[in-house]
Amino acid sequence: MKKIYSLLIALLVCGSLIAQTGVNVDVAYTTEPVEIDAYIEELWDAVDPVLIELPFLEETPTVEGSYWKALYDDDNCYVLVEVFDQGGHYPAWMSGGNTWEYDKPEVYWDVNENIADGQGCQHAETGHWQLADGFLEDQYDIVQEVESAYPKPASTYCYSLAGDDYVYEHAVPWSSLINADGVALDVESARALGDIGFDVTIIDQDEGITTARQRAVWQSDGTVDECWNNMDGCGTITLEEVSSPSSLKNLSMNVYPNPASSTVTIAANFNRVVISNILGQEVKSIATASRTLNVSDLSNGVYVVNVYNNDKHVGSARLTKK
């Protein structure tokens, strides 16, 4: 009996550790509100992408390179998800199926002090929240305003399509994220939480595949459960203090023409340029003070240009090479 009791205690401890030792991402503060339009403006360029690359259980998503980014201000938590869908864009309105089965992102929050509670969004009024609005046929590039209806928080969102790839952008008021005690967050209480349960799932259902929901996730890969049922397997986010940085827009700069095919002009003073792909992998580094830069050797795609002056970061910008 003593051995069985000890085993139960060990299992309980391990179960708690699953929820509390996951991957954490720091979310930066911005004094400039994010415009929700599903367009990736310069404000996002200073934010590192977080890859959504784990398959859920044995499912086989075809969304390699997809990522999420987050920012916050005094009023909102902002989340951007960009999906590169190699299997083709196939939302519910095209298939005639249920929205939960077909292409879209799902974003989750657990705003309780104890995030190892074994619960998810299906448990009513327990401080677990989900944004999972599916695509509608005639609503691309249109800003949507939705009211809170648990587990959906109030939000402003917009999605856009570029071929088979898409961008989803959300603004969620802190006041719409309410914990299990019925207390709504504000920015101070959100920072005070330290770790906020968070995860992103991409539903990827390619046309012709008969098994529903080929999911890619940031952290909750099914080892515990899906976030809808139990968020103990999710990651966490922590809100950085206001002092770091005071405004991400101060890191942005103008690069033109954009898109570009051969040369660009960078509106900044610098002595080194570093160009990275959307996954953060460096593809080009040049020691130069010239504001005109040849990019004809880059493959077509989206890049982030960072410039430095004596190793001090001066600015960054998103560049599309065509």
Contacts in CASP RR format, 6 or more apart in sequence:
PFRMAT RR
TARGET T0000
AUTHOR 0000-0000-0000
METHOD contacts of the structure
MODEL  1
MKKIYSLLIALLVCGSLIAQTGVNVDVAYTTEPVEIDAYIEELWDAVDPV
LIELPFLEETPTVEGSYWKALYDDDNCYVLVEVFDQGGHYPAWMSGGNTW
EYDKPEVYWDVNENIADGQGCQHAETGHWQLADGFLEDQYDIVQEVESAY
PKPASTYCYSLAGDDYVYEHAVPWSSLINADGVALDVESARALGDIGFDV
TIIDQDEGITTARQRAVWQSDGTVDECWNNMDGCGTITLEEVSSPSSLKN
LSMNVYPNPASSTVTIAANFNRVVISNILGQEVKSIATASRTLNVSDLSN
GVYVVNVYNNDKHVGSARLTKK
15 116 0 8 1.000
15 232 0 8 1.000
16 116 0 8 1.000
18 116 0 8 1.000
18 223 0 8 1.000
18 224 0 8 1.000
18 232 0 8 1.000
18 233 0 8 1.000
19 115 0 8 1.000
19 116 0 8 1.000
19 118 0 8 1.000
19 224 0 8 1.000
19 231 0 8 1.000
19 232 0 8 1.000
19 233 0 8 1.000
19 234 0 8 1.000
20 115 0 8 1.000
20 116 0 8 1.000
20 195 0 8 1.000
22 219 0 8 1.000
22 233 0 8 1.000
22 235 0 8 1.000
22 236 0 8 1.000
23 218 0 8 1.000
23 219 0 8 1.000
23 235 0 8 1.000
23 236 0 8 1.000
24 195 0 8 1.000
24 235 0 8 1.000
24 236 0 8 1.000
24 237 0 8 1.000
24 238 0 8 1.000
25 50 0 8 1.000
25 70 0 8 1.000
25 198 0 8 1.000
25 236 0 8 1.000
25 237 0 8 1.000
25 238 0 8 1.000
26 237 0 8 1.000
26 238 0 8 1.000
26 239 0 8 1.000
26 240 0 8 1.000
27 70 0 8 1.000
27 71 0 8 1.000
27 72 0 8 1.000
27 77 0 8 1.000
27 237 0 8 1.000
27 238 0 8 1.000
27 239 0 8 1.000
27 240 0 8 1.000
28 46 0 8 1.000
28 47 0 8 1.000
28 71 0 8 1.000
28 72 0 8 1.000
28 240 0 8 1.000
28 244 0 8 1.000
28 245 0 8 1.000
28 248 0 8 1.000
29 71 0 8 1.000
29 72 0 8 1.000
29 73 0 8 1.000
29 239 0 8 1.000
29 240 0 8 1.000
29 241 0 8 1.000
29 242 0 8 1.000
29 244 0 8 1.000
29 245 0 8 1.000
29 246 0 8 1.000
30 43 0 8 1.000
30 71 0 8 1.000
30 72 0 8 1.000
30 73 0 8 1.000
30 78 0 8 1.000
30 247 0 8 1.000
30 248 0 8 1.000
30 249 0 8 1.000
31 73 0 8 1.000
31 246 0 8 1.000
31 247 0 8 1.000
31 249 0 8 1.000
32 43 0 8 1.000
32 73 0 8 1.000
32 247 0 8 1.000
32 248 0 8 1.000
32 249 0 8 1.000
33 73 0 8 1.000
33 75 0 8 1.000
33 76 0 8 1.000
34 41 0 8 1.000
34 43 0 8 1.000
34 44 0 8 1.000
34 71 0 8 1.000
34 73 0 8 1.000
34 76 0 8 1.000
34 78 0 8 1.000
34 169 0 8 1.000
34 171 0 8 1.000
35 41 0 8 1.000
36 78 0 8 1.000
36 143 0 8 1.000
36 156 0 8 1.000
36 157 0 8 1.000
36 158 0 8 1.000
36 169 0 8 1.000
36 170 0 8 1.000
36 171 0 8 1.000
37 141 0 8 1.000
37 143 0 8 1.000
37 158 0 8 1.000
37 160 0 8 1.000
37 169 0 8 1.000
38 141 0 8 1.000
38 158 0 8 1.000
38 159 0 8 1.000
38 160 0 8 1.000
38 167 0 8 1.000
38 168 0 8 1.000
38 169 0 8 1.000
39 160 0 8 1.000
39 167 0 8 1.000
39 169 0 8 1.000
40 80 0 8 1.000
40 82 0 8 1.000
40 167 0 8 1.000
40 318 0 8 1.000
42 249 0 8 1.000
42 252 0 8 1.000
42 253 0 8 1.000
42 316 0 8 1.000
42 317 0 8 1.000
42 318 0 8 1.000
43 71 0 8 1.000
43 248 0 8 1.000
43 249 0 8 1.000
43 252 0 8 1.000
44 69 0 8 1.000
44 71 0 8 1.000
44 80 0 8 1.000
44 318 0 8 1.000
45 251 0 8 1.000
45 252 0 8 1.000
45 304 0 8 1.000
45 316 0 8 1.000
45 317 0 8 1.000
45 318 0 8 1.000
46 248 0 8 1.000
46 251 0 8 1.000
46 252 0 8 1.000
46 315 0 8 1.000
46 316 0 8 1.000
47 69 0 8 1.000
47 70 0 8 1.000
47 71 0 8 1.000
47 248 0 8 1.000
48 69 0 8 1.000
48 280 0 8 1.000
49 67 0 8 1.000
49 68 0 8 1.000
49 69 0 8 1.000
49 82 0 8 1.000
49 278 0 8 1.000
49 279 0 8 1.000
49 280 0 8 1.000
50 67 0 8 1.000
50 68 0 8 1.000
50 69 0 8 1.000
50 218 0 8 1.000
51 65 0 8 1.000
51 66 0 8 1.000
51 67 0 8 1.000
51 218 0 8 1.000
51 279 0 8 1.000
52 63 0 8 1.000
52 65 0 8 1.000
52 66 0 8 1.000
52 67 0 8 1.000
52 68 0 8 1.000
52 81 0 8 1.000
52 200 0 8 1.000
52 201 0 8 1.000
52 202 0 8 1.000
52 216 0 8 1.000
52 217 0 8 1.000
52 218 0 8 1.000
53 64 0 8 1.000
53 65 0 8 1.000
53 66 0 8 1.000
53 216 0 8 1.000
54 216 0 8 1.000
54 217 0 8 1.000
54 218 0 8 1.000
54 219 0 8 1.000
54 221 0 8 1.000
55 61 0 8 1.000
55 215 0 8 1.000
55 216 0 8 1.000
55 217 0 8 1.000
55 221 0 8 1.000
56 201 0 8 1.000
56 213 0 8 1.000
56 215 0 8 1.000
56 216 0 8 1.000
56 217 0 8 1.000
56 220 0 8 1.000
56 221 0 8 1.000
56 222 0 8 1.000
56 226 0 8 1.000
57 221 0 8 1.000
57 222 0 8 1.000
59 211 0 8 1.000
59 213 0 8 1.000
59 214 0 8 1.000
59 215 0 8 1.000
60 214 0 8 1.000
61 202 0 8 1.000
61 204 0 8 1.000
61 214 0 8 1.000
61 215 0 8 1.000
61 216 0 8 1.000
62 85 0 8 1.000
62 86 0 8 1.000
62 87 0 8 1.000
62 88 0 8 1.000
62 204 0 8 1.000
62 206 0 8 1.000
62 214 0 8 1.000
63 83 0 8 1.000
63 84 0 8 1.000
63 85 0 8 1.000
63 86 0 8 1.000
63 202 0 8 1.000
63 204 0 8 1.000
63 216 0 8 1.000
64 84 0 8 1.000
64 86 0 8 1.000
65 84 0 8 1.000
65 278 0 8 1.000
65 279 0 8 1.000
66 81 0 8 1.000
66 82 0 8 1.000
66 83 0 8 1.000
66 84 0 8 1.000
66 85 0 8 1.000
66 202 0 8 1.000
66 216 0 8 1.000
67 81 0 8 1.000
67 82 0 8 1.000
67 278 0 8 1.000
67 279 0 8 1.000
68 79 0 8 1.000
68 80 0 8 1.000
68 81 0 8 1.000
68 82 0 8 1.000
68 105 0 8 1.000
68 107 0 8 1.000
68 200 0 8 1.000
68 218 0 8 1.000
69 79 0 8 1.000
69 80 0 8 1.000
70 77 0 8 1.000
70 78 0 8 1.000
70 79 0 8 1.000
70 80 0 8 1.000
70 198 0 8 1.000
70 237 0 8 1.000
71 77 0 8 1.000
71 78 0 8 1.000
71 248 0 8 1.000
72 78 0 8 1.000
72 187 0 8 1.000
72 190 0 8 1.000
72 239 0 8 1.000
73 187 0 8 1.000
74 187 0 8 1.000
75 173 0 8 1.000
75 174 0 8 1.000
75 187 0 8 1.000
76 171 0 8 1.000
76 172 0 8 1.000
76 173 0 8 1.000
76 174 0 8 1.000
77 109 0 8 1.000
77 171 0 8 1.000
77 172 0 8 1.000
77 174 0 8 1.000
77 177 0 8 1.000
77 190 0 8 1.000
78 169 0 8 1.000
78 170 0 8 1.000
78 171 0 8 1.000
78 172 0 8 1.000
79 107 0 8 1.000
79 131 0 8 1.000
79 169 0 8 1.000
79 170 0 8 1.000
79 172 0 8 1.000
79 200 0 8 1.000
80 167 0 8 1.000
80 168 0 8 1.000
80 169 0 8 1.000
80 170 0 8 1.000
81 105 0 8 1.000
81 107 0 8 1.000
81 167 0 8 1.000
81 168 0 8 1.000
81 169 0 8 1.000
81 200 0 8 1.000
81 202 0 8 1.000
82 165 0 8 1.000
82 166 0 8 1.000
82 167 0 8 1.000
82 168 0 8 1.000
82 278 0 8 1.000
83 103 0 8 1.000
83 105 0 8 1.000
83 165 0 8 1.000
83 166 0 8 1.000
83 167 0 8 1.000
83 168 0 8 1.000
83 202 0 8 1.000
83 204 0 8 1.000
84 165 0 8 1.000
85 103 0 8 1.000
85 164 0 8 1.000
85 165 0 8 1.000
85 166 0 8 1.000
85 204 0 8 1.000
86 164 0 8 1.000
87 164 0 8 1.000
87 204 0 8 1.000
87 206 0 8 1.000
88 164 0 8 1.000
88 206 0 8 1.000
88 207 0 8 1.000
89 103 0 8 1.000
89 161 0 8 1.000
89 163 0 8 1.000
89 164 0 8 1.000
89 165 0 8 1.000
89 166 0 8 1.000
90 102 0 8 1.000
90 103 0 8 1.000
90 205 0 8 1.000
90 206 0 8 1.000
90 207 0 8 1.000
91 99 0 8 1.000
91 102 0 8 1.000
91 103 0 8 1.000
91 104 0 8 1.000
91 134 0 8 1.000
91 135 0 8 1.000
92 98 0 8 1.000
92 99 0 8 1.000
92 101 0 8 1.000
92 102 0 8 1.000
92 103 0 8 1.000
92 104 0 8 1.000
92 134 0 8 1.000
92 135 0 8 1.000
93 135 0 8 1.000
93 136 0 8 1.000
93 137 0 8 1.000
94 102 0 8 1.000
94 137 0 8 1.000
94 207 0 8 1.000
95 101 0 8 1.000
95 102 0 8 1.000
95 205 0 8 1.000
95 207 0 8 1.000
99 132 0 8 1.000
99 133 0 8 1.000
99 134 0 8 1.000
100 132 0 8 1.000
100 203 0 8 1.000
100 213 0 8 1.000
101 203 0 8 1.000
101 205 0 8 1.000
101 212 0 8 1.000
101 213 0 8 1.000
102 134 0 8 1.000
102 203 0 8 1.000
102 205 0 8 1.000
103 135 0 8 1.000
103 166 0 8 1.000
103 203 0 8 1.000
103 204 0 8 1.000
103 205 0 8 1.000
104 132 0 8 1.000
104 133 0 8 1.000
104 134 0 8 1.000
104 135 0 8 1.000
104 168 0 8 1.000
104 202 0 8 1.000
104 203 0 8 1.000
105 132 0 8 1.000
105 168 0 8 1.000
105 200 0 8 1.000
105 201 0 8 1.000
105 202 0 8 1.000
105 203 0 8 1.000
106 130 0 8 1.000
106 131 0 8 1.000
106 132 0 8 1.000
106 200 0 8 1.000
106 201 0 8 1.000
106 202 0 8 1.000
106 203 0 8 1.000
106 227 0 8 1.000
107 130 0 8 1.000
107 131 0 8 1.000
107 132 0 8 1.000
107 170 0 8 1.000
107 198 0 8 1.000
107 199 0 8 1.000
107 200 0 8 1.000
108 121 0 8 1.000
108 128 0 8 1.000
108 129 0 8 1.000
108 130 0 8 1.000
108 131 0 8 1.000
108 197 0 8 1.000
108 198 0 8 1.000
108 199 0 8 1.000
108 200 0 8 1.000
108 201 0 8 1.000
108 220 0 8 1.000
108 227 0 8 1.000
108 231 0 8 1.000
108 234 0 8 1.000
109 128 0 8 1.000
109 129 0 8 1.000
109 130 0 8 1.000
109 153 0 8 1.000
109 172 0 8 1.000
109 177 0 8 1.000
109 196 0 8 1.000
109 197 0 8 1.000
109 198 0 8 1.000
110 120 0 8 1.000
110 127 0 8 1.000
110 128 0 8 1.000
110 129 0 8 1.000
110 196 0 8 1.000
110 197 0 8 1.000
110 198 0 8 1.000
110 231 0 8 1.000
110 234 0 8 1.000
111 127 0 8 1.000
111 129 0 8 1.000
111 177 0 8 1.000
111 178 0 8 1.000
111 179 0 8 1.000
111 185 0 8 1.000
111 190 0 8 1.000
111 193 0 8 1.000
111 196 0 8 1.000
111 197 0 8 1.000
112 126 0 8 1.000
112 127 0 8 1.000
112 128 0 8 1.000
112 179 0 8 1.000
112 180 0 8 1.000
113 179 0 8 1.000
113 193 0 8 1.000
115 195 0 8 1.000
115 196 0 8 1.000
115 197 0 8 1.000
115 231 0 8 1.000
115 232 0 8 1.000
115 234 0 8 1.000
115 236 0 8 1.000
116 232 0 8 1.000
117 126 0 8 1.000
117 180 0 8 1.000
117 232 0 8 1.000
118 230 0 8 1.000
118 231 0 8 1.000
118 232 0 8 1.000
119 126 0 8 1.000
119 128 0 8 1.000
119 230 0 8 1.000
119 231 0 8 1.000
120 126 0 8 1.000
120 128 0 8 1.000
120 227 0 8 1.000
120 228 0 8 1.000
120 229 0 8 1.000
120 230 0 8 1.000
120 231 0 8 1.000
121 128 0 8 1.000
121 129 0 8 1.000
121 130 0 8 1.000
121 151 0 8 1.000
121 227 0 8 1.000
121 228 0 8 1.000
121 231 0 8 1.000
122 151 0 8 1.000
122 228 0 8 1.000
122 229 0 8 1.000
124 150 0 8 1.000
125 150 0 8 1.000
125 178 0 8 1.000
125 180 0 8 1.000
125 182 0 8 1.000
126 180 0 8 1.000
127 151 0 8 1.000
127 177 0 8 1.000
127 178 0 8 1.000
127 179 0 8 1.000
127 180 0 8 1.000
127 182 0 8 1.000
128 151 0 8 1.000
128 231 0 8 1.000
129 150 0 8 1.000
129 151 0 8 1.000
129 152 0 8 1.000
129 153 0 8 1.000
129 177 0 8 1.000
130 151 0 8 1.000
130 152 0 8 1.000
130 227 0 8 1.000
130 228 0 8 1.000
131 152 0 8 1.000
131 153 0 8 1.000
131 155 0 8 1.000
131 157 0 8 1.000
131 170 0 8 1.000
131 172 0 8 1.000
132 152 0 8 1.000
133 144 0 8 1.000
133 146 0 8 1.000
133 152 0 8 1.000
133 157 0 8 1.000
135 159 0 8 1.000
135 166 0 8 1.000
139 159 0 8 1.000
140 159 0 8 1.000
140 160 0 8 1.000
140 161 0 8 1.000
141 158 0 8 1.000
141 159 0 8 1.000
141 160 0 8 1.000
142 158 0 8 1.000
143 156 0 8 1.000
143 157 0 8 1.000
143 158 0 8 1.000
144 156 0 8 1.000
144 157 0 8 1.000
144 158 0 8 1.000
145 155 0 8 1.000
145 156 0 8 1.000
146 152 0 8 1.000
146 154 0 8 1.000
146 155 0 8 1.000
146 156 0 8 1.000
146 157 0 8 1.000
147 154 0 8 1.000
148 154 0 8 1.000
148 176 0 8 1.000
153 172 0 8 1.000
153 173 0 8 1.000
153 176 0 8 1.000
153 177 0 8 1.000
154 172 0 8 1.000
154 173 0 8 1.000
154 176 0 8 1.000
155 170 0 8 1.000
155 171 0 8 1.000
155 172 0 8 1.000
155 173 0 8 1.000
155 176 0 8 1.000
156 170 0 8 1.000
156 171 0 8 1.000
157 168 0 8 1.000
157 169 0 8 1.000
157 170 0 8 1.000
157 171 0 8 1.000
158 168 0 8 1.000
158 169 0 8 1.000
159 166 0 8 1.000
159 167 0 8 1.000
159 168 0 8 1.000
159 169 0 8 1.000
160 166 0 8 1.000
160 167 0 8 1.000
174 184 0 8 1.000
174 185 0 8 1.000
174 186 0 8 1.000
174 187 0 8 1.000
174 189 0 8 1.000
174 190 0 8 1.000
175 184 0 8 1.000
175 185 0 8 1.000
175 186 0 8 1.000
176 184 0 8 1.000
177 184 0 8 1.000
177 185 0 8 1.000
177 190 0 8 1.000
178 184 0 8 1.000
178 185 0 8 1.000
179 185 0 8 1.000
183 189 0 8 1.000
185 193 0 8 1.000
187 239 0 8 1.000
190 196 0 8 1.000
190 239 0 8 1.000
191 239 0 8 1.000
191 241 0 8 1.000
194 238 0 8 1.000
194 239 0 8 1.000
195 236 0 8 1.000
195 237 0 8 1.000
195 238 0 8 1.000
196 236 0 8 1.000
196 237 0 8 1.000
196 238 0 8 1.000
196 239 0 8 1.000
197 231 0 8 1.000
197 234 0 8 1.000
197 235 0 8 1.000
197 236 0 8 1.000
197 237 0 8 1.000
198 234 0 8 1.000
198 235 0 8 1.000
198 236 0 8 1.000
198 237 0 8 1.000
199 217 0 8 1.000
199 218 0 8 1.000
199 219 0 8 1.000
199 220 0 8 1.000
199 227 0 8 1.000
199 231 0 8 1.000
199 233 0 8 1.000
199 234 0 8 1.000
199 235 0 8 1.000
200 217 0 8 1.000
200 218 0 8 1.000
201 215 0 8 1.000
201 216 0 8 1.000
201 217 0 8 1.000
201 218 0 8 1.000
201 220 0 8 1.000
201 226 0 8 1.000
201 227 0 8 1.000
202 215 0 8 1.000
202 216 0 8 1.000
202 217 0 8 1.000
203 213 0 8 1.000
203 214 0 8 1.000
203 215 0 8 1.000
204 213 0 8 1.000
204 214 0 8 1.000
204 215 0 8 1.000
204 216 0 8 1.000
205 212 0 8 1.000
205 213 0 8 1.000
205 214 0 8 1.000
206 214 0 8 1.000
215 226 0 8 1.000
218 234 0 8 1.000
218 235 0 8 1.000
219 233 0 8 1.000
219 234 0 8 1.000
219 235 0 8 1.000
220 226 0 8 1.000
220 227 0 8 1.000
220 231 0 8 1.000
220 233 0 8 1.000
220 234 0 8 1.000
220 235 0 8 1.000
222 233 0 8 1.000
223 233 0 8 1.000
224 230 0 8 1.000
224 232 0 8 1.000
224 233 0 8 1.000
225 232 0 8 1.000
225 233 0 8 1.000
227 233 0 8 1.000
227 234 0 8 1.000
245 251 0 8 1.000
251 313 0 8 1.000
251 315 0 8 1.000
251 316 0 8 1.000
252 315 0 8 1.000
252 316 0 8 1.000
252 317 0 8 1.000
253 266 0 8 1.000
253 267 0 8 1.000
253 268 0 8 1.000
253 307 0 8 1.000
253 314 0 8 1.000
253 315 0 8 1.000
253 316 0 8 1.000
253 317 0 8 1.000
254 266 0 8 1.000
254 267 0 8 1.000
254 317 0 8 1.000
255 264 0 8 1.000
255 265 0 8 1.000
255 266 0 8 1.000
255 267 0 8 1.000
255 305 0 8 1.000
255 317 0 8 1.000
255 319 0 8 1.000
256 264 0 8 1.000
256 265 0 8 1.000
256 267 0 8 1.000
257 264 0 8 1.000
258 264 0 8 1.000
258 317 0 8 1.000
258 318 0 8 1.000
258 319 0 8 1.000
258 320 0 8 1.000
259 319 0 8 1.000
259 320 0 8 1.000
259 321 0 8 1.000
259 322 0 8 1.000
260 295 0 8 1.000
260 319 0 8 1.000
260 320 0 8 1.000
260 321 0 8 1.000
260 322 0 8 1.000
261 296 0 8 1.000
261 321 0 8 1.000
261 322 0 8 1.000
262 294 0 8 1.000
262 295 0 8 1.000
262 296 0 8 1.000
263 292 0 8 1.000
263 293 0 8 1.000
263 294 0 8 1.000
263 295 0 8 1.000
263 296 0 8 1.000
264 292 0 8 1.000
264 293 0 8 1.000
264 295 0 8 1.000
264 305 0 8 1.000
264 319 0 8 1.000
265 291 0 8 1.000
265 292 0 8 1.000
265 293 0 8 1.000
266 273 0 8 1.000
266 291 0 8 1.000
266 293 0 8 1.000
266 305 0 8 1.000
266 307 0 8 1.000
266 317 0 8 1.000
267 291 0 8 1.000
268 291 0 8 1.000
268 307 0 8 1.000
268 314 0 8 1.000
268 315 0 8 1.000
269 289 0 8 1.000
269 309 0 8 1.000
269 314 0 8 1.000
270 289 0 8 1.000
270 307 0 8 1.000
270 308 0 8 1.000
270 309 0 8 1.000
270 314 0 8 1.000
271 287 0 8 1.000
271 288 0 8 1.000
271 289 0 8 1.000
271 308 0 8 1.000
271 309 0 8 1.000
271 310 0 8 1.000
272 285 0 8 1.000
272 286 0 8 1.000
272 287 0 8 1.000
272 288 0 8 1.000
272 307 0 8 1.000
272 308 0 8 1.000
272 309 0 8 1.000
272 311 0 8 1.000
273 284 0 8 1.000
273 285 0 8 1.000
273 286 0 8 1.000
273 288 0 8 1.000
273 293 0 8 1.000
273 305 0 8 1.000
273 306 0 8 1.000
273 307 0 8 1.000
273 308 0 8 1.000
274 282 0 8 1.000
274 284 0 8 1.000
274 285 0 8 1.000
274 305 0 8 1.000
274 306 0 8 1.000
274 307 0 8 1.000
274 308 0 8 1.000
275 282 0 8 1.000
275 283 0 8 1.000
275 284 0 8 1.000
275 285 0 8 1.000
275 295 0 8 1.000
275 298 0 8 1.000
275 303 0 8 1.000
275 304 0 8 1.000
275 305 0 8 1.000
275 306 0 8 1.000
275 319 0 8 1.000
276 282 0 8 1.000
276 283 0 8 1.000
276 303 0 8 1.000
276 304 0 8 1.000
276 306 0 8 1.000
277 283 0 8 1.000
277 302 0 8 1.000
277 303 0 8 1.000
277 304 0 8 1.000
278 302 0 8 1.000
278 303 0 8 1.000
278 304 0 8 1.000
280 304 0 8 1.000
283 298 0 8 1.000
283 303 0 8 1.000
284 297 0 8 1.000
284 298 0 8 1.000
286 293 0 8 1.000
295 319 0 8 1.000
295 321 0 8 1.000
298 321 0 8 1.000
299 321 0 8 1.000
300 321 0 8 1.000
300 322 0 8 1.000
301 320 0 8 1.000
301 321 0 8 1.000
301 322 0 8 1.000
302 318 0 8 1.000
302 319 0 8 1.000
302 320 0 8 1.000
302 321 0 8 1.000
303 318 0 8 1.000
303 319 0 8 1.000
303 320 0 8 1.000
303 321 0 8 1.000
304 316 0 8 1.000
304 317 0 8 1.000
304 318 0 8 1.000
304 319 0 8 1.000
305 316 0 8 1.000
305 317 0 8 1.000
305 318 0 8 1.000
305 319 0 8 1.000
306 313 0 8 1.000
306 315 0 8 1.000
306 316 0 8 1.000
307 313 0 8 1.000
307 314 0 8 1.000
307 315 0 8 1.000
307 316 0 8 1.000
308 314 0 8 1.000
END
